[in-house]
Amino acid sequence: MNTAIRAVTRTALQNGLEVTGIEQGYQGIFDKRFLELGPRDVGGVMQRGGTFLYTARCARFLNPVGRAEALENLRAAGIEALVIIGGNGSLTGGLELQRLGMPVVGLPGSIDNDLYGTDVAIGVDTCLNTILHAIDNIKDTASSHRRAFILEVMGRNSGYLALMSALSGGAEVAIIPEIPTDMEEVNRKLLAAFERGKSHFIIVVAEGAQLKTPVIYQYLCKNSSVEARVTILGHIQRGGAPSAFDRILATRLGYAAVQTVLEGKSGVMMGLSGNSVVATPLEEVISRPKPVDLVSFEMIKLLS
């Protein structure tokens, strides 16, 4: 997100606009945590994960009275348009402000990569590389001890991270919210793999899958002759220096957001389609689901 803030700030300044950062997201609007940003304020931030403007949940923004107060605070601060970086919740809030008359352009920032209107959200590639590094490391231990490893990754409502990390890491199984899992079938596959001479078996589980990690572990302990271990990556996936892909993506989208504002357009989210930056109405982003690639799921089963 820092790279996107940098791109928005410097593009806007070069076009004669003033830039205000809002610390702690929607909560910062109520607390009037407005920070004037110049070109040097966003220097040296590209290699930093997270956001130097911070973020926070804000229940006050959920009701109409709170949103009206937020709009009043924004206008009193001289803010004429907003660029909002975030997931479904943040962009839903942006849509509400747009409906109240505040021009809003959104940028996708969702680890789950579940936003309609973009192939990939800011931060997802960095997160995937973190997971992939963990899979590579776990394989060393798994192979040495001839064990099965259950690796839980983020993905509350979407199996994207589990699916793509399993595919790129050569895992044997991906367990995701979108597809039911038959543990008997998983166990048969595990036993057959070791009978063929494999020295490890990696199961990647999305945290939001219907079949939870403890249940998977208990089933294998009870029904499999192969010893199993569990690793939960947790919030380590959300930090670290952004990948080159993420820095380029965030820069392109941040630049495009300002150009969209300058063109007098709003109520859209800038996203990536193929190699092109596209604008999708926030109404569609919020209301339309983004399905996972089921072909990738079949590839994992075939290639493992």
Phi, psi and omega in degrees: 000327180301321179296322178293319178298318178299314182296317179298313184298308186287326176294317180295316181297320180294340179258017174080015179266156170266146185238131177238125173269143178248114181284141177064036170058221183297328178299325180294336176293318179290323181276359180055046179269069182263131186233116178293133183245128173249179184298326181282339179294339179250016176281142176071023182255349187297330184272001183262132175284174179071213178214129180287349174274353180065172179210162180198153173282153185214094180294333183298331183282349187284343181252155184302323180296317178296318180294323177295320178294320179298316179298320179297318179294321178297314181292325178295331179276000178080017181276127186250348177199152181238140165250119185246126180252123179170191181263206186300318181295313180297317182286332173296318175298321177297321179295321178296320178293321177301318180293335178274357176109002177267118178301131183226135169237128182260154171234138184282122176224081184221117179300327180291343183053046184250016181269126174293142176106359176210141177295323183212143179264161178298129178099343185293316182296319177299316178299316180298320179294326175296315178296317181299319177299320179294318178299315179300317181291319181296326180301325179299311179292317181300317181291321181297323183257359182054062183236163168263140177239134174256117182249114179268130180238169179291161182142077185291314181240354184229139179267015186304309183298316179297318183294309184288325179288325176294319180294313183282339181262000179070029177289156183277330185217141169240129179246116190229161182297331189282341186230127178299150182242133176259108184293333176296319178294319178298317181294319177298319180294320179299309182296320179295325179296316180288329176294329178282355178105005177292149182252000178206165178209118185249126175247120177258126186241128172283138184301334182268006180297148180298325178270109187279156183305313180299325179293318178298314181298313181297322179297314181294322179298325183275327191245352183244147176274355180265130180291140182237152177225157182240136172230125177249114185286325177060217189283358173300336180289341187264000183241187177098163180296132181296147176290165177300319180301314181295322180294319179292315180301310182297323179294313180298316182289321178296317176299315182295326180298316180293318178300323178296317177298316181297331178279359179080017180258151177200182181074025182228163170246133176275131181218179181250125174234112189066242175243019182249143174274128184232156177251129178238131179306138181301327177303319179288319180302316184285323190266336186264133179285157176241103183287153176282164181277102182291339176297321178297322178298317179292325178296321179299315180296321183288318189275345183276000000 
